[in-house]
Amino acid sequence: MDSSLAAAMNSNVWQWGQISSNFNVANTDKSRKSGIALVQNRPYLIFEQTLFRSQMRAGRVSISSTGCKVLHQDTFTEQLRAETLVQGVQDMQASINEERQHLAELNKTTTEAEAPAAQQHGGDEDELATLQDTIGQLERDIMLLERDIEAYGKSLESCDLRQAHNRKQLQQLQQQGTSLRDRQDQVSLNIYMAPKAGAERRKLEEQLTEVEEFVQANKNTRMTLLDQRAETDKEKQKILAQLANSRKQRERFQRRLDIVKDLSKSSKASSSGASDPLIKVLDKQCQEMSEYFSRRQSVGGESKDFLAAMKIHDADRAFLDQIEQKMKDVVDNVISNGTPERAERARLVNQMLVDMVNLRRSWCDMLQDRWASDGLDLSCFFEGSTKPSAADPREAGRRLRPSEGGDPPG
């Protein structure tokens, strides 16, 4: 059982392990009749490739033809059946591969035929298709979040039920513990009043021992329930945090979905020849924002001086505030003079610009964080200053008193 056999690449056969104890190496010494036992922990060559005989069978033998199946009986019928099954599987695989290749060729031909038509329609259909894909993806994400929210809600209900059951059990244990302690006090009093020797005192002591065991069991059960309540509270807090996060993500995805749907409507209107002033304003503000930062990068990029870099960041923040204020003025005008549908659409367009502006602000904040160490460096405030010496008390007192006929020393 604790043995191994291995066939080498050149068809030599090696063995080692417990099986080697049954084999002996031929002894070349004629004075010794017995052979030499093999070493069990080393492979030993028991059969060389040159000892094999070939062309001894009537037909060809191949393990791949029978699917590497172990034949229970060395009969021609079983071998033929296995070979037939394997050949059938191979034929089916070849047929499937041919069908797949044929479908791939058809898809390639169809794609090549539809390419000129797609180029003729321009990029509008591609944009609409991309928007539709985005809408589908957002709807799927919202559906998954709603499932998570529903699951978290059920988990919260389960936690509430466990907490209610736990409170009920703790209340019952508290009442039971009170009655047990009263019983313990009563039995202790009876033992104190009973005679020191006698069957009655022994019976009372046994009752006291039993009551004390009940009291300890009540205490242990109560501690277990308190631990369970703490674990349930932790689990509930975790579920509440996950629920709040999922609801926040759902609101964000829903807002994105509304924006993408609005963009889809605008794209359809643009492709039909209609104009959209809000989208035009949004596109203009985005282009202005992109040109501003591209121009700033091409002029000099990031400054290597702290004060100059802070001035650039202040200018960036002022520019972003200006962009946001321009869009806000347009949206307020539409809200005050337009229909409720136009007002809602203006809010969505404004939210799109606000998201892009916030992304730019985050980028500016990350650039500003690179100057955090320089901003906290206060060495420039102490240049040329000396540490005051307290060796002369009169000099120290003179520093603390206001100067005569003038303002206090700075």
Buried (B, 14 or more C-beta within 10 A) or exposed (E): EEEEEEEEEEEBBBBBBEBBEEEEEEEEEEEEEEEEEBEBEEBBEBBEEEEEEEEEEEEEEEEEBBEEBEEEEEEEEBBEBBBEEBEEEEEEEEEEEEEEEEEEEEEEEEEEEEEEEEEEEEEEEEBBEBBEEBBEBBBEBBEBBEEBBEBBEEBBEBBEEBBEEBEEBBEEBEEBBEEBEEBBEEBBEBBEEBEEEEEEBEEBBEBBEEBBEBBEEBEEBBEEBEEBBEEBEEBBEEBBEBBEEBBEBBEBBBBBBBBBBBBBBBBEEBBEEEEBEBBEBBEEBBEEBEEBBEEBEEEEEEBEEBEEBBEBBEEBBEBBEEBBEBBEEBBEEBBEEBEEEBBBBBBBBBBBBBEBBEEBBEEBEEBBEEBEEEEEEEEEEEEEEEEEEEEEEEEEEEEEEEEEEEEEEE
